[in-house]
């Protein structure tokens, strides 16, 4: 039983890294959605101005 390595620290570090990457992914999706809605409003406004 003494040969079992203690890897809890690596588990915690791995989970922190995974959740950080997931958080960055979610933030990226939010920013992209905001930019998309802004661009869509801009296109509609340009279409209305040209009439």
C-alpha positions in Angstrom: 0.0 0.0 0.0 3.0 2.4 0.4 3.6 2.4 -3.4 0.4 4.4 -4.2 1.4 7.8 -5.4 -0.2 10.9 -4.0 -1.8 12.7 -7.0 -4.5 14.8 -5.5 -2.6 18.0 -6.1 -2.3 17.1 -9.8 -6.1 16.4 -9.9 -6.9 19.8 -8.4 -4.4 21.5 -10.7 -5.9 19.7 -13.7 -9.5 20.7 -12.7 -8.4 24.3 -12.3 -6.9 24.3 -15.8 -9.9 22.7 -17.3 -12.3 25.1 -15.7 -10.1 28.1 -16.7 -10.2 27.0 -20.3 -13.9 26.4 -20.1 -14.4 29.9 -18.6 -12.3 31.4 -21.4 -14.4 29.6 -24.0 -17.6 30.9 -22.5 -16.2 34.4 -22.3 -15.2 34.1 -26.0 -18.7 33.0 -26.9 -20.3 35.9 -25.1 -17.9 38.4 -26.7 -18.6 36.9 -30.2 -22.4 37.1 -29.6 -22.2 40.7 -28.6 -20.1 41.5 -31.7 -22.5 39.6 -33.9 -25.5 41.5 -32.6 -23.7 44.8 -33.0 -22.8 43.9 -36.5 -26.4 42.9 -37.3 -27.7 46.2 -36.0 -25.1 48.1 -38.0 -26.1 46.2 -41.2 -29.8 47.0 -40.6 -29.0 50.6 -40.0 -26.9 50.9 -43.2 -29.8 49.2 -45.1 -32.3 51.7 -43.7 -30.1 54.7 -44.5 -29.7 53.7 -48.1 -33.5 53.7 -48.8 
